[in-house]
């Protein structure tokens, strides 16, 4: 497992969990941290980023990732850390807090993905509606075989021809970028395409298995989360992880978490308002070891019609 550390070795320990699954860590994910206050720990999860073997799906499950985090914390001799994650990184952050509640000092979750069956289905349903016609071909193949589309997509990235894998990786990335930012993605070069193939091999493998969070679901498990400072930051216009998921999580936590909407922001962590909200949250935590400024009762929140 490739791990990077940044900031002050004597600072507040913060574990930064990347999304995907399979995308790998990025400097973007640590931009909001003050390196003079934090010890910033950025692992690449199994098969992702610079961890080896890249794109591997053997021995790559949620249980494996949780075991890796246990061993990483022991190796670094950290008692407790703030856990920060966005999208799938938020999913893994919640799972880690459930697995090792005593290890988590706080949770900062951006654009949460709950990995419910409906969330996973909607990812591909949107691709079929708004993506290249090849998504419709895969959808129809799944209907013909009477299996989830996740099975068909995962088989492409596990066993398909290199040409088919590259084509699907380019289509998936392009659609995902449009949904996240509203802008077309640049055409990837050959090296980038290979990275995307490895990323989506891991991601489709996790989605095929419901991220190993089917029964009980992550939302059902969250009643057992430790009582630590918890902030959910979510863009109101997120089309990839719709705001209803963040609202459901906040309601499930029954007042033990703050939900902070970021109006106009989508899924892109570089959106100025979303980045500013994360930076403020990290400053607040560094100063007080808490998150301030609740935005009102969760039940009274309203989500704009354009939020998905």
Secondary structure by P-SEA (a helix, b strand, c coil): cbbbbcccccccbbbbbbccccccccccccccccccccbbbbbbcccccccccccccccccaaaaaaaaaaaaaaacccccccccccaaaaaaaaaaaaccccccbbbbcccccccaaaaaaaaaaaaacccaaaaaaaaaaaaacccaaaaaaaaaacccaaaaaaaaaaaaaaaaaaacccccccccaaaaaaaaaaaaaaaaaaaacccccccccccccccccccbbbbbbbcccccccaaaaaaaaaaacccbbbbbbcccccccccaaaaaaaaaaaaaaaaccccccccccccccccccccc
